[in-house]
């Protein structure tokens, strides 16, 4: 029954065998919206125009919450697109967040960017860190001893190859 249905679908697509289908990703219908247009990185990219276009140093302060995941990744991509391996001078883009960041803050962060978080963070901080800097500390005025409490989740710096944290 399943085989018959598969043969019918393959026939509709113009294939006789499964092997003929291999490598034809052009036949896939992809209609996914990952919400990247709403990602915090879009705002950061816009606010970083002076750095991206003219290599001018910039400083941004903004709030962050745990739905903001992989913050800094798309921004790093934009820097790399513009400046390739040469990059920008260190700390050209400095961003200070306040709040509770979502997973993978600073994933694949390039050398030109420093992310500072006053608050706490979910898992995978600095995943694949690629030269950037990440600083995380408890909110000012916290009643707990930061040496005795956790401000970042599990698996920090997994796959990191360069940078400071």
Phi and psi in radians as a Rosetta constraint file:
Dihedral C 1 N 2 CA 2 C 2 CIRCULARHARMONIC -1.096 0.35
Dihedral N 2 CA 2 C 2 N 3 CIRCULARHARMONIC -0.770 0.35
Dihedral C 2 N 3 CA 3 C 3 CIRCULARHARMONIC -1.043 0.35
Dihedral N 3 CA 3 C 3 N 4 CIRCULARHARMONIC -0.692 0.35
Dihedral C 3 N 4 CA 4 C 4 CIRCULARHARMONIC -1.114 0.35
Dihedral N 4 CA 4 C 4 N 5 CIRCULARHARMONIC -0.750 0.35
Dihedral C 4 N 5 CA 5 C 5 CIRCULARHARMONIC -1.128 0.35
Dihedral N 5 CA 5 C 5 N 6 CIRCULARHARMONIC -0.705 0.35
Dihedral C 5 N 6 CA 6 C 6 CIRCULARHARMONIC -1.090 0.35
Dihedral N 6 CA 6 C 6 N 7 CIRCULARHARMONIC -0.771 0.35
Dihedral C 6 N 7 CA 7 C 7 CIRCULARHARMONIC -1.071 0.35
Dihedral N 7 CA 7 C 7 N 8 CIRCULARHARMONIC -0.685 0.35
Dihedral C 7 N 8 CA 8 C 8 CIRCULARHARMONIC -1.110 0.35
Dihedral N 8 CA 8 C 8 N 9 CIRCULARHARMONIC -0.796 0.35
Dihedral C 8 N 9 CA 9 C 9 CIRCULARHARMONIC -1.128 0.35
Dihedral N 9 CA 9 C 9 N 10 CIRCULARHARMONIC -0.768 0.35
Dihedral C 9 N 10 CA 10 C 10 CIRCULARHARMONIC -1.043 0.35
Dihedral N 10 CA 10 C 10 N 11 CIRCULARHARMONIC -0.720 0.35
Dihedral C 10 N 11 CA 11 C 11 CIRCULARHARMONIC -1.093 0.35
Dihedral N 11 CA 11 C 11 N 12 CIRCULARHARMONIC -0.736 0.35
Dihedral C 11 N 12 CA 12 C 12 CIRCULARHARMONIC -1.076 0.35
Dihedral N 12 CA 12 C 12 N 13 CIRCULARHARMONIC -0.555 0.35
Dihedral C 12 N 13 CA 13 C 13 CIRCULARHARMONIC -1.522 0.35
Dihedral N 13 CA 13 C 13 N 14 CIRCULARHARMONIC -0.146 0.35
Dihedral C 13 N 14 CA 14 C 14 CIRCULARHARMONIC 1.572 0.35
Dihedral N 14 CA 14 C 14 N 15 CIRCULARHARMONIC 0.383 0.35
Dihedral C 14 N 15 CA 15 C 15 CIRCULARHARMONIC -1.999 0.35
Dihedral N 15 CA 15 C 15 N 16 CIRCULARHARMONIC 2.529 0.35
Dihedral C 15 N 16 CA 16 C 16 CIRCULARHARMONIC -1.753 0.35
Dihedral N 16 CA 16 C 16 N 17 CIRCULARHARMONIC -0.536 0.35
Dihedral C 16 N 17 CA 17 C 17 CIRCULARHARMONIC -2.279 0.35
Dihedral N 17 CA 17 C 17 N 18 CIRCULARHARMONIC 2.802 0.35
Dihedral C 17 N 18 CA 18 C 18 CIRCULARHARMONIC -1.138 0.35
Dihedral N 18 CA 18 C 18 N 19 CIRCULARHARMONIC -0.661 0.35
Dihedral C 18 N 19 CA 19 C 19 CIRCULARHARMONIC -1.028 0.35
Dihedral N 19 CA 19 C 19 N 20 CIRCULARHARMONIC -0.597 0.35
Dihedral C 19 N 20 CA 20 C 20 CIRCULARHARMONIC -1.138 0.35
Dihedral N 20 CA 20 C 20 N 21 CIRCULARHARMONIC -0.470 0.35
Dihedral C 20 N 21 CA 21 C 21 CIRCULARHARMONIC -1.359 0.35
Dihedral N 21 CA 21 C 21 N 22 CIRCULARHARMONIC -0.410 0.35
Dihedral C 21 N 22 CA 22 C 22 CIRCULARHARMONIC -1.017 0.35
Dihedral N 22 CA 22 C 22 N 23 CIRCULARHARMONIC 2.247 0.35
Dihedral C 22 N 23 CA 23 C 23 CIRCULARHARMONIC 1.548 0.35
Dihedral N 23 CA 23 C 23 N 24 CIRCULARHARMONIC -0.012 0.35
Dihedral C 23 N 24 CA 24 C 24 CIRCULARHARMONIC -1.710 0.35
Dihedral N 24 CA 24 C 24 N 25 CIRCULARHARMONIC 1.097 0.35
Dihedral C 24 N 25 CA 25 C 25 CIRCULARHARMONIC -1.157 0.35
Dihedral N 25 CA 25 C 25 N 26 CIRCULARHARMONIC -0.297 0.35
Dihedral C 25 N 26 CA 26 C 26 CIRCULARHARMONIC -1.138 0.35
Dihedral N 26 CA 26 C 26 N 27 CIRCULARHARMONIC -0.275 0.35
Dihedral C 26 N 27 CA 27 C 27 CIRCULARHARMONIC -1.503 0.35
Dihedral N 27 CA 27 C 27 N 28 CIRCULARHARMONIC -0.165 0.35
Dihedral C 27 N 28 CA 28 C 28 CIRCULARHARMONIC -1.364 0.35
Dihedral N 28 CA 28 C 28 N 29 CIRCULARHARMONIC 2.467 0.35
Dihedral C 28 N 29 CA 29 C 29 CIRCULARHARMONIC -1.761 0.35
Dihedral N 29 CA 29 C 29 N 30 CIRCULARHARMONIC 1.957 0.35
Dihedral C 29 N 30 CA 30 C 30 CIRCULARHARMONIC -1.967 0.35
Dihedral N 30 CA 30 C 30 N 31 CIRCULARHARMONIC 2.108 0.35
Dihedral C 30 N 31 CA 31 C 31 CIRCULARHARMONIC -2.386 0.35
Dihedral N 31 CA 31 C 31 N 32 CIRCULARHARMONIC 1.208 0.35
Dihedral C 31 N 32 CA 32 C 32 CIRCULARHARMONIC -2.025 0.35
Dihedral N 32 CA 32 C 32 N 33 CIRCULARHARMONIC 2.413 0.35
Dihedral C 32 N 33 CA 33 C 33 CIRCULARHARMONIC -2.047 0.35
Dihedral N 33 CA 33 C 33 N 34 CIRCULARHARMONIC 1.885 0.35
Dihedral C 33 N 34 CA 34 C 34 CIRCULARHARMONIC -1.521 0.35
Dihedral N 34 CA 34 C 34 N 35 CIRCULARHARMONIC -0.003 0.35
Dihedral C 34 N 35 CA 35 C 35 CIRCULARHARMONIC 1.272 0.35
Dihedral N 35 CA 35 C 35 N 36 CIRCULARHARMONIC 0.337 0.35
Dihedral C 35 N 36 CA 36 C 36 CIRCULARHARMONIC -1.126 0.35
Dihedral N 36 CA 36 C 36 N 37 CIRCULARHARMONIC -0.426 0.35
Dihedral C 36 N 37 CA 37 C 37 CIRCULARHARMONIC -1.181 0.35
Dihedral N 37 CA 37 C 37 N 38 CIRCULARHARMONIC -0.304 0.35
Dihedral C 37 N 38 CA 38 C 38 CIRCULARHARMONIC -1.778 0.35
Dihedral N 38 CA 38 C 38 N 39 CIRCULARHARMONIC 0.034 0.35
Dihedral C 38 N 39 CA 39 C 39 CIRCULARHARMONIC -1.162 0.35
Dihedral N 39 CA 39 C 39 N 40 CIRCULARHARMONIC 2.538 0.35
Dihedral C 39 N 40 CA 40 C 40 CIRCULARHARMONIC -0.970 0.35
Dihedral N 40 CA 40 C 40 N 41 CIRCULARHARMONIC -0.565 0.35
Dihedral C 40 N 41 CA 41 C 41 CIRCULARHARMONIC -1.024 0.35
Dihedral N 41 CA 41 C 41 N 42 CIRCULARHARMONIC -0.539 0.35
Dihedral C 41 N 42 CA 42 C 42 CIRCULARHARMONIC -1.056 0.35
Dihedral N 42 CA 42 C 42 N 43 CIRCULARHARMONIC -0.755 0.35
Dihedral C 42 N 43 CA 43 C 43 CIRCULARHARMONIC -1.119 0.35
Dihedral N 43 CA 43 C 43 N 44 CIRCULARHARMONIC -0.749 0.35
Dihedral C 43 N 44 CA 44 C 44 CIRCULARHARMONIC -1.125 0.35
Dihedral N 44 CA 44 C 44 N 45 CIRCULARHARMONIC -0.679 0.35
Dihedral C 44 N 45 CA 45 C 45 CIRCULARHARMONIC -1.095 0.35
Dihedral N 45 CA 45 C 45 N 46 CIRCULARHARMONIC -0.788 0.35
Dihedral C 45 N 46 CA 46 C 46 CIRCULARHARMONIC -1.068 0.35
Dihedral N 46 CA 46 C 46 N 47 CIRCULARHARMONIC -0.778 0.35
Dihedral C 46 N 47 CA 47 C 47 CIRCULARHARMONIC -1.255 0.35
Dihedral N 47 CA 47 C 47 N 48 CIRCULARHARMONIC -0.247 0.35
Dihedral C 47 N 48 CA 48 C 48 CIRCULARHARMONIC -1.730 0.35
Dihedral N 48 CA 48 C 48 N 49 CIRCULARHARMONIC 0.212 0.35
Dihedral C 48 N 49 CA 49 C 49 CIRCULARHARMONIC -0.921 0.35
Dihedral N 49 CA 49 C 49 N 50 CIRCULARHARMONIC -0.744 0.35
Dihedral C 49 N 50 CA 50 C 50 CIRCULARHARMONIC -1.068 0.35
Dihedral N 50 CA 50 C 50 N 51 CIRCULARHARMONIC -0.669 0.35
Dihedral C 50 N 51 CA 51 C 51 CIRCULARHARMONIC -1.271 0.35
Dihedral N 51 CA 51 C 51 N 52 CIRCULARHARMONIC -0.746 0.35
Dihedral C 51 N 52 CA 52 C 52 CIRCULARHARMONIC -1.197 0.35
Dihedral N 52 CA 52 C 52 N 53 CIRCULARHARMONIC -0.665 0.35
Dihedral C 52 N 53 CA 53 C 53 CIRCULARHARMONIC -1.606 0.35
Dihedral N 53 CA 53 C 53 N 54 CIRCULARHARMONIC -0.567 0.35
Dihedral C 53 N 54 CA 54 C 54 CIRCULARHARMONIC -2.225 0.35
Dihedral N 54 CA 54 C 54 N 55 CIRCULARHARMONIC 0.095 0.35
Dihedral C 54 N 55 CA 55 C 55 CIRCULARHARMONIC 1.040 0.35
Dihedral N 55 CA 55 C 55 N 56 CIRCULARHARMONIC 0.514 0.35
Dihedral C 55 N 56 CA 56 C 56 CIRCULARHARMONIC -1.506 0.35
Dihedral N 56 CA 56 C 56 N 57 CIRCULARHARMONIC 2.475 0.35
Dihedral C 56 N 57 CA 57 C 57 CIRCULARHARMONIC -1.183 0.35
Dihedral N 57 CA 57 C 57 N 58 CIRCULARHARMONIC 2.466 0.35
Dihedral C 57 N 58 CA 58 C 58 CIRCULARHARMONIC -2.357 0.35
Dihedral N 58 CA 58 C 58 N 59 CIRCULARHARMONIC 2.702 0.35
Dihedral C 58 N 59 CA 59 C 59 CIRCULARHARMONIC -2.322 0.35
Dihedral N 59 CA 59 C 59 N 60 CIRCULARHARMONIC 2.268 0.35
Dihedral C 59 N 60 CA 60 C 60 CIRCULARHARMONIC -2.198 0.35
Dihedral N 60 CA 60 C 60 N 61 CIRCULARHARMONIC 2.413 0.35
Dihedral C 60 N 61 CA 61 C 61 CIRCULARHARMONIC -2.107 0.35
Dihedral N 61 CA 61 C 61 N 62 CIRCULARHARMONIC 2.298 0.35
Dihedral C 61 N 62 CA 62 C 62 CIRCULARHARMONIC -2.730 0.35
Dihedral N 62 CA 62 C 62 N 63 CIRCULARHARMONIC 2.810 0.35
Dihedral C 62 N 63 CA 63 C 63 CIRCULARHARMONIC -1.432 0.35
Dihedral N 63 CA 63 C 63 N 64 CIRCULARHARMONIC 2.723 0.35
Dihedral C 63 N 64 CA 64 C 64 CIRCULARHARMONIC -2.458 0.35
Dihedral N 64 CA 64 C 64 N 65 CIRCULARHARMONIC 2.591 0.35
Dihedral C 64 N 65 CA 65 C 65 CIRCULARHARMONIC -2.390 0.35
Dihedral N 65 CA 65 C 65 N 66 CIRCULARHARMONIC 2.984 0.35
Dihedral C 65 N 66 CA 66 C 66 CIRCULARHARMONIC -1.222 0.35
Dihedral N 66 CA 66 C 66 N 67 CIRCULARHARMONIC -0.090 0.35
Dihedral C 66 N 67 CA 67 C 67 CIRCULARHARMONIC -1.464 0.35
Dihedral N 67 CA 67 C 67 N 68 CIRCULARHARMONIC -0.193 0.35
Dihedral C 67 N 68 CA 68 C 68 CIRCULARHARMONIC -1.473 0.35
Dihedral N 68 CA 68 C 68 N 69 CIRCULARHARMONIC 1.739 0.35
Dihedral C 68 N 69 CA 69 C 69 CIRCULARHARMONIC -1.893 0.35
Dihedral N 69 CA 69 C 69 N 70 CIRCULARHARMONIC 2.631 0.35
Dihedral C 69 N 70 CA 70 C 70 CIRCULARHARMONIC 0.953 0.35
Dihedral N 70 CA 70 C 70 N 71 CIRCULARHARMONIC 0.621 0.35
Dihedral C 70 N 71 CA 71 C 71 CIRCULARHARMONIC -1.140 0.35
Dihedral N 71 CA 71 C 71 N 72 CIRCULARHARMONIC 2.285 0.35
Dihedral C 71 N 72 CA 72 C 72 CIRCULARHARMONIC 1.819 0.35
Dihedral N 72 CA 72 C 72 N 73 CIRCULARHARMONIC -0.330 0.35
Dihedral C 72 N 73 CA 73 C 73 CIRCULARHARMONIC -1.197 0.35
Dihedral N 73 CA 73 C 73 N 74 CIRCULARHARMONIC -0.865 0.35
Dihedral C 73 N 74 CA 74 C 74 CIRCULARHARMONIC -1.183 0.35
Dihedral N 74 CA 74 C 74 N 75 CIRCULARHARMONIC -0.620 0.35
Dihedral C 74 N 75 CA 75 C 75 CIRCULARHARMONIC -1.100 0.35
Dihedral N 75 CA 75 C 75 N 76 CIRCULARHARMONIC -0.755 0.35
Dihedral C 75 N 76 CA 76 C 76 CIRCULARHARMONIC -1.061 0.35
Dihedral N 76 CA 76 C 76 N 77 CIRCULARHARMONIC -0.671 0.35
Dihedral C 76 N 77 CA 77 C 77 CIRCULARHARMONIC -1.057 0.35
Dihedral N 77 CA 77 C 77 N 78 CIRCULARHARMONIC -0.764 0.35
Dihedral C 77 N 78 CA 78 C 78 CIRCULARHARMONIC -1.108 0.35
Dihedral N 78 CA 78 C 78 N 79 CIRCULARHARMONIC -0.733 0.35
Dihedral C 78 N 79 CA 79 C 79 CIRCULARHARMONIC -1.074 0.35
Dihedral N 79 CA 79 C 79 N 80 CIRCULARHARMONIC -0.790 0.35
Dihedral C 79 N 80 CA 80 C 80 CIRCULARHARMONIC -1.146 0.35
Dihedral N 80 CA 80 C 80 N 81 CIRCULARHARMONIC -0.666 0.35
Dihedral C 80 N 81 CA 81 C 81 CIRCULARHARMONIC -1.060 0.35
Dihedral N 81 CA 81 C 81 N 82 CIRCULARHARMONIC -0.717 0.35
Dihedral C 81 N 82 CA 82 C 82 CIRCULARHARMONIC -1.360 0.35
Dihedral N 82 CA 82 C 82 N 83 CIRCULARHARMONIC -0.721 0.35
Dihedral C 82 N 83 CA 83 C 83 CIRCULARHARMONIC -2.062 0.35
Dihedral N 83 CA 83 C 83 N 84 CIRCULARHARMONIC 0.023 0.35
Dihedral C 83 N 84 CA 84 C 84 CIRCULARHARMONIC 0.865 0.35
Dihedral N 84 CA 84 C 84 N 85 CIRCULARHARMONIC -2.515 0.35
Dihedral C 84 N 85 CA 85 C 85 CIRCULARHARMONIC -1.207 0.35
Dihedral N 85 CA 85 C 85 N 86 CIRCULARHARMONIC -0.469 0.35
Dihedral C 85 N 86 CA 86 C 86 CIRCULARHARMONIC -1.091 0.35
Dihedral N 86 CA 86 C 86 N 87 CIRCULARHARMONIC -0.635 0.35
Dihedral C 86 N 87 CA 87 C 87 CIRCULARHARMONIC 1.102 0.35
Dihedral N 87 CA 87 C 87 N 88 CIRCULARHARMONIC -2.969 0.35
Dihedral C 87 N 88 CA 88 C 88 CIRCULARHARMONIC -1.785 0.35
Dihedral N 88 CA 88 C 88 N 89 CIRCULARHARMONIC 2.888 0.35
Dihedral C 88 N 89 CA 89 C 89 CIRCULARHARMONIC -1.034 0.35
Dihedral N 89 CA 89 C 89 N 90 CIRCULARHARMONIC 2.630 0.35
Dihedral C 89 N 90 CA 90 C 90 CIRCULARHARMONIC -0.933 0.35
Dihedral N 90 CA 90 C 90 N 91 CIRCULARHARMONIC 2.429 0.35
Dihedral C 90 N 91 CA 91 C 91 CIRCULARHARMONIC 1.116 0.35
Dihedral N 91 CA 91 C 91 N 92 CIRCULARHARMONIC 0.411 0.35
Dihedral C 91 N 92 CA 92 C 92 CIRCULARHARMONIC -1.081 0.35
Dihedral N 92 CA 92 C 92 N 93 CIRCULARHARMONIC -0.678 0.35
Dihedral C 92 N 93 CA 93 C 93 CIRCULARHARMONIC -1.970 0.35
Dihedral N 93 CA 93 C 93 N 94 CIRCULARHARMONIC 1.997 0.35
Dihedral C 93 N 94 CA 94 C 94 CIRCULARHARMONIC -2.082 0.35
Dihedral N 94 CA 94 C 94 N 95 CIRCULARHARMONIC 2.217 0.35
Dihedral C 94 N 95 CA 95 C 95 CIRCULARHARMONIC -2.243 0.35
Dihedral N 95 CA 95 C 95 N 96 CIRCULARHARMONIC 2.231 0.35
Dihedral C 95 N 96 CA 96 C 96 CIRCULARHARMONIC -1.937 0.35
Dihedral N 96 CA 96 C 96 N 97 CIRCULARHARMONIC 2.183 0.35
Dihedral C 96 N 97 CA 97 C 97 CIRCULARHARMONIC -1.889 0.35
Dihedral N 97 CA 97 C 97 N 98 CIRCULARHARMONIC 2.654 0.35
Dihedral C 97 N 98 CA 98 C 98 CIRCULARHARMONIC -2.233 0.35
Dihedral N 98 CA 98 C 98 N 99 CIRCULARHARMONIC 2.297 0.35
Dihedral C 98 N 99 CA 99 C 99 CIRCULARHARMONIC 2.355 0.35
Dihedral N 99 CA 99 C 99 N 100 CIRCULARHARMONIC -2.707 0.35
Dihedral C 99 N 100 CA 100 C 100 CIRCULARHARMONIC -2.016 0.35
Dihedral N 100 CA 100 C 100 N 101 CIRCULARHARMONIC 1.896 0.35
Dihedral C 100 N 101 CA 101 C 101 CIRCULARHARMONIC -1.403 0.35
Dihedral N 101 CA 101 C 101 N 102 CIRCULARHARMONIC 2.646 0.35
Dihedral C 101 N 102 CA 102 C 102 CIRCULARHARMONIC -1.404 0.35
Dihedral N 102 CA 102 C 102 N 103 CIRCULARHARMONIC -2.983 0.35
Dihedral C 102 N 103 CA 103 C 103 CIRCULARHARMONIC -1.068 0.35
Dihedral N 103 CA 103 C 103 N 104 CIRCULARHARMONIC 2.628 0.35
Dihedral C 103 N 104 CA 104 C 104 CIRCULARHARMONIC 1.098 0.35
Dihedral N 104 CA 104 C 104 N 105 CIRCULARHARMONIC 0.635 0.35
Dihedral C 104 N 105 CA 105 C 105 CIRCULARHARMONIC -0.967 0.35
Dihedral N 105 CA 105 C 105 N 106 CIRCULARHARMONIC 2.230 0.35
Dihedral C 105 N 106 CA 106 C 106 CIRCULARHARMONIC 1.279 0.35
Dihedral N 106 CA 106 C 106 N 107 CIRCULARHARMONIC 0.370 0.35
Dihedral C 106 N 107 CA 107 C 107 CIRCULARHARMONIC -1.044 0.35
Dihedral N 107 CA 107 C 107 N 108 CIRCULARHARMONIC 2.240 0.35
Dihedral C 107 N 108 CA 108 C 108 CIRCULARHARMONIC 1.046 0.35
Dihedral N 108 CA 108 C 108 N 109 CIRCULARHARMONIC 0.518 0.35
Dihedral C 108 N 109 CA 109 C 109 CIRCULARHARMONIC -1.120 0.35
Dihedral N 109 CA 109 C 109 N 110 CIRCULARHARMONIC 2.241 0.35
Dihedral C 109 N 110 CA 110 C 110 CIRCULARHARMONIC -1.464 0.35
Dihedral N 110 CA 110 C 110 N 111 CIRCULARHARMONIC 2.898 0.35
Dihedral C 110 N 111 CA 111 C 111 CIRCULARHARMONIC -1.076 0.35
Dihedral N 111 CA 111 C 111 N 112 CIRCULARHARMONIC -0.327 0.35
Dihedral C 111 N 112 CA 112 C 112 CIRCULARHARMONIC -1.512 0.35
Dihedral N 112 CA 112 C 112 N 113 CIRCULARHARMONIC -0.077 0.35
Dihedral C 112 N 113 CA 113 C 113 CIRCULARHARMONIC -2.074 0.35
Dihedral N 113 CA 113 C 113 N 114 CIRCULARHARMONIC 2.378 0.35
Dihedral C 113 N 114 CA 114 C 114 CIRCULARHARMONIC -2.080 0.35
Dihedral N 114 CA 114 C 114 N 115 CIRCULARHARMONIC 2.205 0.35
Dihedral C 114 N 115 CA 115 C 115 CIRCULARHARMONIC -1.926 0.35
Dihedral N 115 CA 115 C 115 N 116 CIRCULARHARMONIC 2.211 0.35
Dihedral C 115 N 116 CA 116 C 116 CIRCULARHARMONIC -2.074 0.35
Dihedral N 116 CA 116 C 116 N 117 CIRCULARHARMONIC 2.264 0.35
Dihedral C 116 N 117 CA 117 C 117 CIRCULARHARMONIC -2.167 0.35
Dihedral N 117 CA 117 C 117 N 118 CIRCULARHARMONIC 2.047 0.35
Dihedral C 117 N 118 CA 118 C 118 CIRCULARHARMONIC -1.662 0.35
Dihedral N 118 CA 118 C 118 N 119 CIRCULARHARMONIC 1.741 0.35
Dihedral C 118 N 119 CA 119 C 119 CIRCULARHARMONIC 2.728 0.35
Dihedral N 119 CA 119 C 119 N 120 CIRCULARHARMONIC -2.365 0.35
Dihedral C 119 N 120 CA 120 C 120 CIRCULARHARMONIC -2.458 0.35
Dihedral N 120 CA 120 C 120 N 121 CIRCULARHARMONIC 2.978 0.35
Dihedral C 120 N 121 CA 121 C 121 CIRCULARHARMONIC -2.497 0.35
Dihedral N 121 CA 121 C 121 N 122 CIRCULARHARMONIC 2.595 0.35
Dihedral C 121 N 122 CA 122 C 122 CIRCULARHARMONIC -1.298 0.35
Dihedral N 122 CA 122 C 122 N 123 CIRCULARHARMONIC -2.859 0.35
Dihedral C 122 N 123 CA 123 C 123 CIRCULARHARMONIC -1.209 0.35
Dihedral N 123 CA 123 C 123 N 124 CIRCULARHARMONIC 2.850 0.35
Dihedral C 123 N 124 CA 124 C 124 CIRCULARHARMONIC 1.141 0.35
Dihedral N 124 CA 124 C 124 N 125 CIRCULARHARMONIC 0.577 0.35
Dihedral C 124 N 125 CA 125 C 125 CIRCULARHARMONIC -1.001 0.35
Dihedral N 125 CA 125 C 125 N 126 CIRCULARHARMONIC 2.292 0.35
Dihedral C 125 N 126 CA 126 C 126 CIRCULARHARMONIC 1.199 0.35
Dihedral N 126 CA 126 C 126 N 127 CIRCULARHARMONIC 0.413 0.35
Dihedral C 126 N 127 CA 127 C 127 CIRCULARHARMONIC -0.987 0.35
Dihedral N 127 CA 127 C 127 N 128 CIRCULARHARMONIC 2.208 0.35
Dihedral C 127 N 128 CA 128 C 128 CIRCULARHARMONIC 1.110 0.35
Dihedral N 128 CA 128 C 128 N 129 CIRCULARHARMONIC 0.440 0.35
Dihedral C 128 N 129 CA 129 C 129 CIRCULARHARMONIC -0.811 0.35
Dihedral N 129 CA 129 C 129 N 130 CIRCULARHARMONIC 2.237 0.35
Dihedral C 129 N 130 CA 130 C 130 CIRCULARHARMONIC -2.150 0.35
Dihedral N 130 CA 130 C 130 N 131 CIRCULARHARMONIC 0.720 0.35
Dihedral C 130 N 131 CA 131 C 131 CIRCULARHARMONIC 2.034 0.35
Dihedral N 131 CA 131 C 131 N 132 CIRCULARHARMONIC -0.255 0.35
Dihedral C 131 N 132 CA 132 C 132 CIRCULARHARMONIC -1.294 0.35
Dihedral N 132 CA 132 C 132 N 133 CIRCULARHARMONIC 3.133 0.35
Dihedral C 132 N 133 CA 133 C 133 CIRCULARHARMONIC -2.137 0.35
Dihedral N 133 CA 133 C 133 N 134 CIRCULARHARMONIC 2.388 0.35
Dihedral C 133 N 134 CA 134 C 134 CIRCULARHARMONIC -2.287 0.35
Dihedral N 134 CA 134 C 134 N 135 CIRCULARHARMONIC 2.228 0.35
Dihedral C 134 N 135 CA 135 C 135 CIRCULARHARMONIC -2.190 0.35
Dihedral N 135 CA 135 C 135 N 136 CIRCULARHARMONIC 2.185 0.35
Dihedral C 135 N 136 CA 136 C 136 CIRCULARHARMONIC -2.250 0.35
Dihedral N 136 CA 136 C 136 N 137 CIRCULARHARMONIC 2.263 0.35
Dihedral C 136 N 137 CA 137 C 137 CIRCULARHARMONIC -2.562 0.35
Dihedral N 137 CA 137 C 137 N 138 CIRCULARHARMONIC 2.762 0.35
Dihedral C 137 N 138 CA 138 C 138 CIRCULARHARMONIC -1.144 0.35
Dihedral N 138 CA 138 C 138 N 139 CIRCULARHARMONIC 2.756 0.35
Dihedral C 138 N 139 CA 139 C 139 CIRCULARHARMONIC -1.007 0.35
Dihedral N 139 CA 139 C 139 N 140 CIRCULARHARMONIC 2.479 0.35
Dihedral C 139 N 140 CA 140 C 140 CIRCULARHARMONIC -1.007 0.35
Dihedral N 140 CA 140 C 140 N 141 CIRCULARHARMONIC 2.422 0.35
Dihedral C 140 N 141 CA 141 C 141 CIRCULARHARMONIC 1.487 0.35
Dihedral N 141 CA 141 C 141 N 142 CIRCULARHARMONIC 0.113 0.35
Dihedral C 141 N 142 CA 142 C 142 CIRCULARHARMONIC -1.101 0.35
Dihedral N 142 CA 142 C 142 N 143 CIRCULARHARMONIC 2.493 0.35
Dihedral C 142 N 143 CA 143 C 143 CIRCULARHARMONIC -1.455 0.35
Dihedral N 143 CA 143 C 143 N 144 CIRCULARHARMONIC -0.153 0.35
Dihedral C 143 N 144 CA 144 C 144 CIRCULARHARMONIC -1.767 0.35
Dihedral N 144 CA 144 C 144 N 145 CIRCULARHARMONIC 2.770 0.35
Dihedral C 144 N 145 CA 145 C 145 CIRCULARHARMONIC -1.448 0.35
Dihedral N 145 CA 145 C 145 N 146 CIRCULARHARMONIC 2.037 0.35
Dihedral C 145 N 146 CA 146 C 146 CIRCULARHARMONIC -1.073 0.35
Dihedral N 146 CA 146 C 146 N 147 CIRCULARHARMONIC -0.406 0.35
Dihedral C 146 N 147 CA 147 C 147 CIRCULARHARMONIC -1.278 0.35
Dihedral N 147 CA 147 C 147 N 148 CIRCULARHARMONIC -0.336 0.35
Dihedral C 147 N 148 CA 148 C 148 CIRCULARHARMONIC -1.841 0.35
Dihedral N 148 CA 148 C 148 N 149 CIRCULARHARMONIC 0.023 0.35
Dihedral C 148 N 149 CA 149 C 149 CIRCULARHARMONIC -2.353 0.35
Dihedral N 149 CA 149 C 149 N 150 CIRCULARHARMONIC 2.796 0.35
Dihedral C 149 N 150 CA 150 C 150 CIRCULARHARMONIC -1.761 0.35
Dihedral N 150 CA 150 C 150 N 151 CIRCULARHARMONIC 2.273 0.35
Dihedral C 150 N 151 CA 151 C 151 CIRCULARHARMONIC -2.002 0.35
Dihedral N 151 CA 151 C 151 N 152 CIRCULARHARMONIC -0.099 0.35
Dihedral C 151 N 152 CA 152 C 152 CIRCULARHARMONIC -2.265 0.35
Dihedral N 152 CA 152 C 152 N 153 CIRCULARHARMONIC 2.664 0.35
Dihedral C 152 N 153 CA 153 C 153 CIRCULARHARMONIC -1.365 0.35
Dihedral N 153 CA 153 C 153 N 154 CIRCULARHARMONIC -2.834 0.35
Dihedral C 153 N 154 CA 154 C 154 CIRCULARHARMONIC -1.205 0.35
Dihedral N 154 CA 154 C 154 N 155 CIRCULARHARMONIC 2.839 0.35
Dihedral C 154 N 155 CA 155 C 155 CIRCULARHARMONIC 0.979 0.35
Dihedral N 155 CA 155 C 155 N 156 CIRCULARHARMONIC 0.822 0.35
Dihedral C 155 N 156 CA 156 C 156 CIRCULARHARMONIC -1.203 0.35
Dihedral N 156 CA 156 C 156 N 157 CIRCULARHARMONIC 2.459 0.35
Dihedral C 156 N 157 CA 157 C 157 CIRCULARHARMONIC 1.111 0.35
Dihedral N 157 CA 157 C 157 N 158 CIRCULARHARMONIC 0.441 0.35
Dihedral C 157 N 158 CA 158 C 158 CIRCULARHARMONIC -1.054 0.35
Dihedral N 158 CA 158 C 158 N 159 CIRCULARHARMONIC 2.143 0.35
Dihedral C 158 N 159 CA 159 C 159 CIRCULARHARMONIC 1.316 0.35
Dihedral N 159 CA 159 C 159 N 160 CIRCULARHARMONIC 0.146 0.35
Dihedral C 159 N 160 CA 160 C 160 CIRCULARHARMONIC -1.112 0.35
Dihedral N 160 CA 160 C 160 N 161 CIRCULARHARMONIC 2.437 0.35
Dihedral C 160 N 161 CA 161 C 161 CIRCULARHARMONIC -2.036 0.35
Dihedral N 161 CA 161 C 161 N 162 CIRCULARHARMONIC -0.307 0.35
Dihedral C 161 N 162 CA 162 C 162 CIRCULARHARMONIC -2.946 0.35
Dihedral N 162 CA 162 C 162 N 163 CIRCULARHARMONIC 2.703 0.35
Dihedral C 162 N 163 CA 163 C 163 CIRCULARHARMONIC 2.193 0.35
Dihedral N 163 CA 163 C 163 N 164 CIRCULARHARMONIC -3.025 0.35
Dihedral C 163 N 164 CA 164 C 164 CIRCULARHARMONIC -2.267 0.35
Dihedral N 164 CA 164 C 164 N 165 CIRCULARHARMONIC 2.472 0.35
